[in-house]
Amino acid sequence: MSWIFLVVSGVLETVWAAALAQSRGFSRLVPSLVFVVALVLSMGGLAMALRTIPIGTGYAVWVGIGAVGTAVYGMVALGEPASVARLLCLLAIVAGVVGLKLVH
């Protein structure tokens, strides 16, 4: 169950990061509210996951999911560049996250 909390929390990290960008410095209400709710849920889920997952593994997986998710969101929704080098680097992060799960 802890891994489910961790993965969902990592996805919520992507949500709050995207909402933060869309809030335009907290000048837009709805994205600002989405940011706060997603942030609280993401941190809460991370805290739940860290009850049984070591902090080094849990935090690295959480950040990895959030970083890759946010980068993919930027490429798909915001038109950020999707170069081969960038995609290979994101693949390396995914491989690291999977590796951490396998050795846990």
N, C-alpha and C positions, 0 to 999 in steps of 0.2 A: 504493500500500500504506500510505503514511503516513496518509492520510485514514481508512482503515479502522481503523488503530491508534487514531487520535484519537477517532473516533466510539465505538468499543468502550470506550475509556478514559473517555469522558464518561458512558456508560451505567453503567460501574462506579463512577463518582462517585456516581450516584444510589443504587447498591446500598450503598456504604459509608455514605452519609449516613443511609439508612433503617435500616441495621444499628446505627449509632451511637445513633440514637433508641431503638431496641428494646433496646439493651444496658443501658439504665437506669443510665448512669454506670459502665459496665463491670462491673455486678453480675450480669449474666447471661452465662454462658459461650458458648453458641452464637452469639448475635448479636455478641458481642465478637470471636470468631474470624472470623466472616464480615466484620466491619468491617476487621480487620487484613489478611486475604487480599485483599479487594476494594481496599483502599487501596494496598497494594503493587502489585497488578496495574494499577490505574488510573494510578499514578505512573510505573510502568515503561512502560506503553503511551504515556503522554504524552511521556516522554523519547525513546522510539523515534520518535514522530511529529515531534518537534521537531528531528530530524536534518535534515529537508528542508522543514519548514513553519516560517515565521518565528514567533518566540515570541509576538509580539503577536497574530497571527492564531490560532495554535494554542491559546494559553491562553484567549483569549476564546471560542473555539468550545468548548473543553473545559468551561469554567465555564458557558457557556450551556446546553449539553446537560445538564450535571449539575443546574443550577438548575431548568430546566424539568421535567426528569424527576422531581426531588425534589418539586417543587410538585404535579405531576400525581399522584404517588404519595400525597402527603398528602391530596389531594382524593378520590381513588378509594378508597384503603385505610383512611384514618384519619378520613374524614368532615370534612375541613377545608372551609371555604366555597369555593364555585366561582362567585363573582359574575362578572357580565359584565365589570366593570372589571378584575378579576384575570385573567380569561381573555384579555382584550385586551392586557394587559401581557405575559403569557406569549407571546402571538402576536408581539408586537413583538420579543421576545428571539429567537424562532425566525427571524423575518425578518432580524434582524441576523446570526445564524449563517449562514443561507443566503447572505446578501449577502457575508459574508467569504469564503465558499467560492467564490462566483462571481467575485470580484475577485482571488482568489489566482492 
